[in-house]
Amino acid sequence: MDIRDKIKDLRDLLHEHNYLYYMEDAPKISDFEFDQMLNTLIELERQHPEFFDPNSPTQRVGGGLTKKFKTQVHRYPMYSLSNTYSKEELLQWVSRLEKALGDEKFEFTCELKYDGASISLTYERGKFLRGVTRGDGAQGDDVSLNLRTIPTIPLKLKGDYPDFFEIRGEIVLPYDGFKAINDQRIKMGEEPFMNPRNTASGSLKLQNSRQVAERPLECLLFALAGEELSIRSQMEGLEKARSWGFKVPPTSILASTIEEVFSYLDHWDQNRIGLPYEIDGVVIKINRFDQQDKLGYTAKSPRWAIAYKFQAVRALTELRSVNYQIGRTGAITPVANLSPVLLSGTIVKRASLHNADQIEKLALRIGDGVYIEKGGEIIPKIVGVKSENRPPKSAEIIFITHCPECEHKLVKEKGEAQHYCKNQYDCSPQIVGKIQHFISRKAMDIDGLGSETVLLLYQNGLIENVGDLYFLDREKLLHLERMAEKSVDNLLQGVEASKSKPFTKVLLGLGIRYVGEAVAKKLVKAFESIDNMREATREQFIEVDEIGDRIAQSLIDYFSDHRNILLIDRLRSQGLHFESLNKITITNSLFENKKFVISGVFKTTSREDLKEKIESTGGTVMSSISSKTSYLVAGEGMGPSKKKKAEKLGITILDESTFFNMIEP
């Protein structure tokens, strides 16, 4: 046997034993024997680096370093789920499903909602290709090096897997592993971690993969994404994923009625304490994929799935005082200062009071005993008052009438729950907040510039709006505290690099009220340039999908203010993009009015480039085959059903080389 075959056989054997140990809980060899085999492979790979394989079992031990995680766009967006805390709202959701699906019968899948870090794994020809964090749903961080150290992420699949697909899951830290980590940290005189979820999420961003390998993380999988999967339902997908070697929790069920769903919810609400992992609810989905496709998505969430959240654990503490925070939009948020109390593994000292109406509704007074819970919130909230123990001299909470920063009179607009400071150009927290929003990851994502640095620059008079970022002086920056040459150079390089960000990022960064990520994308697609938006009427804005009166009026107000126009012109003068760069230039009319479907994996091009080629010659790319389809461009691994349908309809099937010969004779 030559050395290549010996290495391959050892890898295959170790993959199999790893699967038996972590997935089947049925090891066939001792830990000592496994370690001996692994050490042999490590030595062979050291002696023969020409046979390196990123998916070798030896990569489980880690050791690679990552200075900066690369941003990776998700091929299929990772949508968030709509949440509910009541069975009444679940019934309303079911009613909407029935209305949308008409006479079609449907079933539900129920799966426990594990509380960890969401991840998307990509596999090509049965091998692990990459793993990306959820990020903002459209893009995340490539943490593949760290993920390879997690034993429950298979590096090589078994069975009848598709050629190319993604699978979504949750990186979790079991309670036992979390306790073991903290016991060790306490023994070493270090501060213990506060909860398993944050520890799991933080582990994925460690720069040394060897440290990740030392943490007993697990990956629980729950959803497939792809185009040629030959799978018809969520439950079938879970079963297939399990057979390919993924760790799919066995607690999922198929429910024919909402009553069966309720029974599942009640069972796990009462029995979740005994689980080895943290959960915070149940995810309920329509089982059949064709019905999911029919129901579709909102801008943020699938209509065919919903998360039922269990009631959060509560704690009782004392309300000591109330202060007020000002957001970048001028919204005033009252915040309760509490006697410190332990809640779900963290010490809580503050809780959001949301607005004046909430204070009035709870009839809150300083000194009250209050019930707090997290309930999915980052900042805990007050949900009740223990009024029977109210101190006789408790103080009434009088909501402020003027901004605590600039003393501008507050306004509460009709239909709004919050009070606002309208002094946006002279109120410090609003100015700083707008700049911090501009540099944030979802917007311009400027390397070398964080929220604290923005505050430092503002306090030293170097910036007053986002336009000033592009006129920073290096010498003045070097005179600031904590700003060494390397920090300054990184900041200036990050600012310069941000000039290449696409129009959607720039538009989002402007911080126009109600214009979030999804709305920014729709506006760019509809109007293509900032100049077209400036000239648009209220009616033209409302014609855009999911943009109503409120957003339209906000856009009209923004473009009516000359200070905003001056800012846009100033940013444009520095090279920022205020028009879409994704508009396809029609180079010829070869495929004018022709409709294409793309399927499979291609050797010399990506699907995105292929789509661009088609559109540049006048063609249109469709998602599914119909009688109107002109051509099917077929790559490797195309599903047989798609080919059969194309042949039945008499549609011309082009392979990769034939297509390129047609457009580049």
Secondary structure, DSSP 8 states (H G I E B T S, - for coil): --HHHHHHHHHHHHHHHHHHHHTSS--SS-HHHHHHHHHHHHHHHHH-GGG--TTSGGGGG---B-SS--EEE-SS------EE--HHHHHHHHHHHHHHHTT----EEEEEEE-SEEEEEEEETTEEEEEEE-TTSSEEEB-HHHHTT-TTS-SB--SS--SEEEEEEEEE--HHHHHHHHHHHHHTT----S-HHHHHHHHTT-SBHHHHHTS--EEEEEEEE-SS----BHHHHHHHHHHHT----TT-EEESSHHHHHHHHHHHHHHGGGSSS-EEEEEEEESBHHHHHHH-B-SSSBTTEEEEE----EEEEEEEEEEEEE-TT-EEEEEEEEEEEEETTEEEEEEE--SHHHHHHHT-EET-EEEEE-TT-SS-EEEEEEGGG--TT-EE----SB-TTT--BEE--TT-SSEEE--TTT-HHHHHHHHHHHHSTTTT--TT--HHHHHHHHHTTS-SSGGGGGG--HHHHHTSTT--HHHHHHHHHHHHHGGGS-HHHHHHHTT-TT--HHHHHHHHHHH-BHHHHHH--HHHHHTSTT--HHHHHHHHHHHH-HHHHHHHHHHHHTT---B-S--------TTTT-EEEEESB-SSS-HHHHHHHHHHTT-EEESS--TT--EEEE-BT--HHHHHHHHHTT-EEEEHHHHHHHH--
